[in-house]
Amino acid sequence: MKRTHLPLNALRVYDAAARHLSFTRAADELAVTPAAVGQQIRALEDHLGTVLFRRTSKGLELTQEGCAGLDSLREGFLKFEESVAAMQAGQASDSYTIAVPREFYAQWLAPRLAKFAETNPDIRFTFVADENADFTEANLDCAIRLVDGPGELQGVELDEARRVTVARAKQHGGAPDSWIDWGLPLQDGQVAHVTVSNAGQALSSALAGLGRAILPELLVRDAIDDGRLDPLEGPSPGTRAYWLVAPTPQWRTAKVRKLVDFLTA
C-alpha cells in the first residue's frame, strides 16, 4: 500500500502550538522563531485544505478541524518515540560480539577488556575465534584482524605495522637457533624447523622454546615486557597490523565508538 507523504515537521509544530495555544511559546519549545511557527502552520493548513487555528479576543483557539486529529497525532508521536528507542537499544546495549584471533585475545585484548569492564560492570562479551567471520552471519559488532588495511570496512589501526624477532627468554630456558615460519619470508640462510599456519601459533611455538619467530610487535609486546620473550631484532616496519574493523552501520553505533575510544586511548 502506498503511504501518503506526511509533513512531519509541520505536524510537530502544530502539536506544540495546540498544546500551548501560543505560537510564541511553541517557538520557545522548538527553539525557532514565532514567525517560523506561523509559516509551518500556514503550510500545513494549505496542505490539508483546512483552517486549524483562529485568533479571537481571548487569544489563539483551535478550530473543530484542528481538534479532530490531535489525539491520534499525539498517539502517533508516542509510537515514533517508541520506535526510535527500540532502534537505539542496540547502540546503548552493553553486549558486544567480537571476532578476534585466539592468541591476540589472550596476549593483548583480554587484559584491556578487563580494565574496560571495571568501569562498565554490566558489560557482556561474546567472542568468535574466526576473525574473518561474516559480520551478518555471526551478528558481529566488530572484529580484530591482522591485515594491511580495513578494505571496504571502517577501521582503526591498533598500533603501527611493526614486527620484531623474538625467542623464549633466556631466563625461561631460551630457544635453539632455528626459525618458526608462519608465512613471513625468511632471510637467506634462515631455515624453518617449525612451520605453522598463523601468527598465534608462531607465538605459542616461540613461547614454548621451539625457535625464533618474526611477529607483529603488538602481539608480543606484553610478553617482552613481562620477561617471557627476548627481543632479538627490531622492531622494524611491517606491512600488516592489527586493525579493529566493522561495517559502517556497526562502526557508527555508540557502543562500538566507546570501545574504539578506549582501546586506542
Helices and strands as residue ranges (DSSP letters): H 8-20, H 23-30, H 34-48, E 53-56, E 59-62, H 64-68, H 70-92, E 95-99, H 102-104, I 105-109, H 110-118, E 124-128, H 135-138, E 142-147, E 154-157, E 162-168, G 170-172, E 179-181, E 192-195, H 199-208, E 213-216, H 217-225, E 229-237, E 241-246, H 248-251, H 254-263
